[in-house]
Amino acid sequence: MYGGLLCFSYLILFGISTLNFNHPFAFTKSPASVSTWSQPMAVPALAKIDGRNAPEAIKIRRQNNSAILRALGSFAGSSTDADGEWIDANTYHAHFVRPGKEYEIAVHPSQGSATITQTRSSFWTLVRDLHGSAVVYPDSILASTWGLYTDLCTFFVVSAGISGIYLWTARRRERGIGLILLGAAGTVSLALMLLITFHG
């Protein structure tokens, strides 16, 4: 009972996002909002990437992006998915992702400024992105628990199914209808998997 109460909100979200995946209704297609602005910035020393091998380039990007986040402050501080490169001698471009937001940041060291384009996802896009996701945002205590919550609810659902089969086998009068339901569900599931496997 308590496991069901704990996982109720997750399962509702999972079900709604599944409907959104398979049947994207018109009201769920609201466009993302985009805003762009420039702001002064104490530009840190950003290392060059050209000529580096892959591991070194990744390390430099992480260092550059971390320095940019520290210089800009909290609005982009929860980013975990980041990449960056020099567009020209005076423009370093970085891409950051947060739950529900994306940032394209062009840093101009000689001007001491940054141009920031923020894309804010719609509510339904955010719900869809959370579908079964185990994304982890280490800078956000709340967001980083999503993967654990997903694992917990998965464990509960599997356990509930196994315990349900066990309780069904203990009731002799209900074995017939249970066998019919198990057989029908198994047949439909297997047929669907075979259809997708051989016919796409």
Residue pairs with C-beta under 8 A, 6 or more apart in sequence:
3 156
3 159
3 160
4 156
4 160
6 152
6 153
6 156
7 152
7 153
7 156
7 157
10 149
10 150
10 153
11 153
11 157
13 127
13 130
13 131
14 131
14 132
14 153
16 127
17 127
17 128
17 130
17 131
17 132
18 131
20 28
20 124
20 127
20 128
20 131
21 128
21 131
27 124
28 122
28 124
28 128
29 124
30 122
30 123
30 124
31 122
32 119
32 120
32 121
32 122
32 125
33 119
33 120
34 117
34 118
34 119
34 120
35 117
35 118
35 120
36 115
36 116
36 117
36 118
37 115
37 116
38 113
38 114
38 115
38 116
39 113
39 114
39 116
40 112
40 113
41 71
41 72
41 107
41 112
41 113
41 114
42 71
42 112
43 71
43 107
43 108
43 109
43 112
43 114
44 67
44 68
44 70
44 71
45 67
46 64
46 67
46 68
46 92
46 107
46 109
47 60
47 63
47 64
48 60
48 86
49 57
49 60
49 61
49 84
49 85
49 86
50 86
52 60
61 82
61 83
61 84
61 85
62 82
64 84
64 92
64 94
65 79
65 82
65 83
65 84
65 94
65 96
68 76
68 84
68 92
68 94
68 105
68 107
68 114
69 76
69 77
69 79
69 96
72 105
72 114
72 116
76 96
76 98
76 103
76 105
77 139
78 98
78 99
78 137
78 139
78 140
78 143
79 96
79 97
79 98
79 103
79 139
80 97
80 135
80 136
80 137
80 138
80 139
81 95
81 96
81 97
82 94
82 95
82 96
82 97
83 94
83 95
84 92
84 93
84 94
84 95
85 92
85 93
86 92
86 93
87 93
87 106
90 108
90 109
90 110
90 111
91 106
91 107
91 108
92 106
92 107
92 109
93 104
93 105
93 106
93 107
94 103
94 104
94 105
94 107
95 102
95 103
95 104
95 105
96 102
96 103
96 105
97 103
98 137
99 126
99 129
99 135
99 137
99 140
99 143
100 120
100 121
100 125
100 126
100 129
101 118
101 119
101 120
101 121
102 118
102 119
102 121
103 116
103 117
103 118
103 119
104 116
104 117
104 119
105 114
105 115
105 116
105 117
106 114
106 115
106 116
107 114
108 114
108 115
121 129
130 146
132 150
133 146
133 147
133 150
134 146
134 147
134 150
134 151
135 143
135 146
135 147
136 143
136 144
136 146
136 147
137 143
137 144
138 144
168 174
168 175
168 178
169 175
